[in-house]
């Protein structure tokens, strides 16, 4: 047993003991999103809060798919919950005011949490900085290092700040070991627990004929040698499906999904033409199938690091021909996009969408595509247009930042267009049943 293994043995404990010994009343706790959330530690934290053994806790996470205990109503009423991203699990808590929601770009999340003189979730730093971080990590290597694996995201930068804080790790043999700036050393860590719960895998997302039509409208605008950023869902999956005839693509993306592996296996992604970190797939979290998690495990082409680097538009834009492909809920006739709310009720979050819209605009040869179906069916079963005269939701991407808007009926390039031209272009890609209505409404706006 070497020095690091001995240190590991000394710090190994049970989840309840780790929470009892290292979290106190008034602490501010952060967890990564997705599979980076350590379910045993977070469940133990929830139990301590439920039993009134811990009070005045601020707990921040995002995209919780691993531990629903912490979101239970009787727990949420006893802590200050914070997030910047809504899911089916926590929408009720956000929209009922139980969990605080802070709109933010993913690139800003780490800075806002650690920077001095920034108020977050109603608490003022530096007097109330985040002082505990909890993470799910890969097993320790012979040199004493753990990898954050699938999820450096917003939490790694917080955990590695110079101010005093506590780090609790949950070691899981299923967590891939990834290269990049995402490692903890046993000497930095306060406590270690073990829990080999399998990682959460996304279900297959079917590609519809509308997805394929939207993808066809985008593909001709993507050149060989482009650097791709894909969001999540059927539309990005369809775009990837139709990229098979492209050559020498590369990756710089907030999220890695299965579509990238498909393109790699088909010889489409080579990263040979990449201008920033050539040969590397740069990302901040991974979400998909077990096949994807196996692919990134100890794969030298994968470079995982925090949102403060991956999502920073100034850094992402160092990739020439950066193509960002994301989806939205609603677009108005001026080009404003609402991507995170429905009737002002939080549905998701801004995430990295605006980061990559801006990064693509700054990139040499870059382009950003905001995609949406032309219609949706409301609760009464009535067909409604997703292109509307004026937004019914909060603005996620402003009209000055928008470049391409895409539906199954076409693609509209809006950058530099005046308002009249924008309206005409957007009406032309709306569902045919709504074009006359939109023309009528447009006349009221000009």
N, C-alpha and C positions, 0 to 999 in steps of 0.2 A: 504494500500500500504506500503510494507516494504522498508527498505533502498535501497535494490538492484533494486526493481521495480521503485523506484523514480529516481535512477541513470540511469536506462534504458530509462525512459521517457525523461530525460534531454538530453541524447545522441542520441535519435531517430531523424532521419532527412531524407531528400530525397536524392537519389543517386547523383544527380547533385551538391547538396549542400555539400555532404560529400567529393566529389572529389575537389570541389572548395576550401573548407576550409582546407583540410588536405594534398593535393598533390600540390607540387610546381615545377617550372622549375628545371630540373636537377635531380629530384627524381628517385630512383631505386625501382621498384614495382615488387613484386612477387605474383603469384596466384597458388593455388593447381592445380592438374590435374583433368580431368573428372568432376564429379559432385561437386567437391570442389570449382571449379571456380565460382565466384559470378557474374552471367550475368548482373544484373542491374548495379552494380558498374563498371564492365569492359566496358559495353556499354557507360556509362557516361564518363569514361576515354577516350574512343575512340572519343566521340563527342568533348570533350575539346581539344584533340589533333588535330582533323580535323579543328576546328575553330581557331586554332593557339593560343588558350588560355593557352596551356601547351606546352613547348618545351624541347628538350634534355631529353626526358624520356627514361629510360631503362625499358623494360617490359619483364618479364620472366614467361613463363607458360609451360605446357606440356600436350599433349593429350587433346587439346581443342575441346570439343563437345558441348559447351554451349553458346558461344558468338563469332559469326563470324565477328562482326563489327570490332574487333581489328585486324583482319587479312586482311581487305580490302586493296587493293593496295595503295589507297590514304592515309591511316593511316600508313601502314608499311613504307612508304617512309619518314614519319615525326618522327619516333621514332627508337630507337635501340631495335629490337626484339631479344629475345634469347630463345632457347629451347634446350633440350637434347633428344627430341623424335619427330619424324615426323609422321604426320597423313595425310589422304587424303585432309584435310583442309589446311595444311600449307606446304605441300611438295613443291609446286610451289615457295613459298617465300624462302624456304631454298635453293633449287637448283638453284634459280636465284640470290642468294646472298643478298636478301633483309633482310631475317631473319638470324641471326647468329646461327650456330649449334655448340654445344660443346660436343664432345664425352665424356661420363663419365658413370661410373657405378652408379647405383641408390644409392648405399650405400654411395658414396662419395659426392652426390649432395649437401646436407645440409652443409657439412664441407667446400666444395669449395666456397659456397656462403658467408659464414660468417667468415671463418678463415682469419687471418691476412696474408699479404704478398702473397696473391693468386690473380692472374690476371684472371678476368672472363668477357667474352664478351668484351674484350679490355679495361676494366676499372680496375684500380688497387685498391685493398683493402689495408688498412682499410679506406683510404680517400674517397672511393666511395662504401661503403657498401650498401647492400640493406637496405633501410630505411622505406619502406612502404610494409605491407602485407595485402592482401584482401582475405577474406574467406567466403564461404557459410557454415552456421552452423545451428544446430537445435535450436529451441526456448529455451530461458533461463529458468533454473529451479528455484525453490524457494530459492536456495542458491546463485544465481547470476552467475551460470556457463552455458556456451554454450558448445556443443560438436562439434568437427570437423566432426563427423559422419562417412561418407564413406571415408574421405580423409585427414588424417593427412599428409601422403606422405612426400615429400621433404620440404614442406612449413612450417609445424608446428615447426620444430626445428629452422627455421629462425625467426618465429614470437615470439618465446620465448627466444631469445638471450638477454643478459643483456645490450647490448649497446642500445642507444636511437633509437627508431623507432616508427612508427605509425601503429596501427592495426584497420582496417575497416572491420566490419562484416555485412554480408547480411543474415538475419534470414529467414529461409524457413521452414514452417511447415511440408514439405515433407521430410526434411533431418532427417534420423534416429538419435536417440541418442545412442551413443555407449560408452562402458566402455573402459578403458585403459588410456594411457598418451596422451590425445588429447583435453584438455579442456582449454577454455579461461574464465576468470572472468571479469565481467562487469567493474570492477575497472581498468583492464588493457587496456580496449578498448577505442579508441578515438571517434568512431562514429558507429552508428547502423542504418541500413536500413532494410526494410522488402520487400520481394518478394517471393510469393508462386508459382513460376514456377515449374511444375512437373519435377522430376529428369529424366535424359536421361537414357533410357533402351536399352541395347544391343538387336538387333534382334536375333532370334534363328539361330544358326550356324549348318547347317545339317552335320550329320556324314556320310561320304562316305565309300565305301567298302575298299578303301585304308587306311582310318583312322582306320577302324576296324582291318585290317591286321597288321598295325603298333602296335596297342594296344595289340593284341594277342602276338606279339613278346616281349613286355615289361612285361606283367603281371606275367609271371612265375618267373621273377627276383625280384619281390616285395614281401617281407615277411609279414606275419601277424605282427601287431604292428608297422608298418612303419609310419613315418611322411612324409606327402605328400606336395610337392610344384608343382602346376600346372600352366602352362602358359595359354594363351588364344587361342581359335580356335578349329577346328574340331578334331585334334589329341588328345589334352588333354581331350576333352569331351568324346571321344571314350575310352580313358584309364579309365576314371571314370566309364563309363558304364560297363566295364569288371572287375571292382574292387569289384563287389557285393559279391563275395565269400570270400573276405579277412575279417580278424577280427581285431578289436581294432586299427584301423588307427587313426592318428591324423593330425593336420594341423599347419604348419608354412610356410607362403607363402606371397610373395609380394602382390598378388591379391587374393581376395576371389571371386569365381564365383559360378554359380548355381549348378555346379556339386557337390560341397561340401555339399550343402543342400540335394541333392538327396541321397548321401551316408549316410548322417546323418539320414534321414528319414528311410532308409533301415537298420539302426542299424550297419552300417559298421564303421563309425567314432564314436568312444567313447572317445578317448584321454586318456584312462586308462593307456596305456603304454608310454605315453609321458614323456621324461626325462627332458625337459626344459619347465617350466611353465605348469605342468600337468593340464589337464582339460580345457585348454584355446586354442582357435584358434587365433593364432597371425598373424596379417596382417597389411599392411600399406595403402591399398586402396581396395575398393569394386566396382565391375563393373559387371552388369548383369541385371536381370529382377526386376520388382517391387516385386515379391515374395521374391527375395533375400534381397532387402532393408527392407522389412517387417520382415524378419527372424532375421536380425541383430539388429533391434530396441530394445533397452533395454534388450538385450539377454546377460546374465552374462557369457556365455561361450566365447563371442567375446571379444578380447583384441586388440584394434586398437592403433597403435603408429607410430612414424616416421620411415623413411627409415634408419636413422642412427642407429637404433636398429634392425629393422626387417631384413634388407638386409645385415647387418654386418656379414661376414662369420664366424667370431670368435664366435658370439652369436648364429647364426642359427645352427652352427655345434654342439652346445650343445645338440641338438636333436639327439639321436641315430637313426640309420637307416633312415636318411634323404634321400628321393628320389626326385630328381628334374627332371621334365619332361618338356622340352622346344622344340621349333621348330627352324629350320634354313632355309635359302634360298639355300645355296650351300655348298658342302663339297669337298675339294680336296683330292688327294690320299695320302697326309701325315697326314690327319685328321684335318686340319685347317677348321674352319667353318666361313661362312659369313652370318650373321643373320639380318643385318640392312641396307644394301645398294644393289643397282642393277647397275652394270656398274659404280660404284663409285658415283652414285647419291643416296642421302639419301632417304631411303624408310620408315624406322621406327627409332629405336634407340636401344642401347645396353640394356637399362633398367636394370633389375636385373638378366639377364641370367648368366653373368659371376660370379656375386655374389653367386648364388646358385650352379653353377658348382663347385666353390671353396669350398663352405660350405659343399656340399655333400662329397667331397674328404676328408675333415677334420673330418666329422662325423663318429663315430664308426658304421660300417656296412653300411655307406651311399653309394649311387650310383647316377650318373647323366646320363640322357639319352637325347641326341640331336636327334630329329626326323626330317625327311624330306621325301617327296614323291620322288620316284626315277627319275621322269621326270616332265617336264612342256612343254607347247606348246608356242612357240614364236609368235611374231607378224605376221609372214608369215604363221602361221599355222603348222609349222614344229615341230616335237617332239624333245626335247633336254634333255640331261642327267643333273641331279642335282649333280651327282658325277662327278667331272671333274679332269683332270690332274693337273691343277693349278688354283687357284681362279681368278675369273674375278672381284671380289669385295674386299672391305676392310675386314681384319680379325677381327672377333668378339671374337671367342674362339680359342686360340692357340693350336697347336698340343700337347704341353706338358700337357695341362689341360684336353683334351678330354678323355672321358672314354668310354661310349657306343654310337655308331651311329646306328640309326634304320631307315629302310625303310620298305615298304610293302613286300620286298623280304628277310628280315632277320635282324639280329642284329650282329654288329661287336664290340667286346671288344678290344679297342686299347691301353689301359693303359699299359705301359711297353713294347710294341711291337716295334721292329725295323722297319725301313722304308719299307723294302721288305715285311715283314709280314703284315704291315698296308695296303699296296697296294693290296695284295692278299685278305685280309678280306673285304676291301671296294669294290673291283671289284665283289666279290661274292654276295654282297647285292645290286649291281646296277641293273638297268633294263637289261634283257637278250640281248636286241638289241644293247646295248652299251658296253657289256663286252669285245668283241674282240677289239674294238677301244681303250678301256681303257688299255688293256694289251699291245697293240702296243705302246701307248703313255707312259706307265709306263717304258718300256724298254729304252726310251730316257732319263728317269730321273735318272736311276741308273747306 
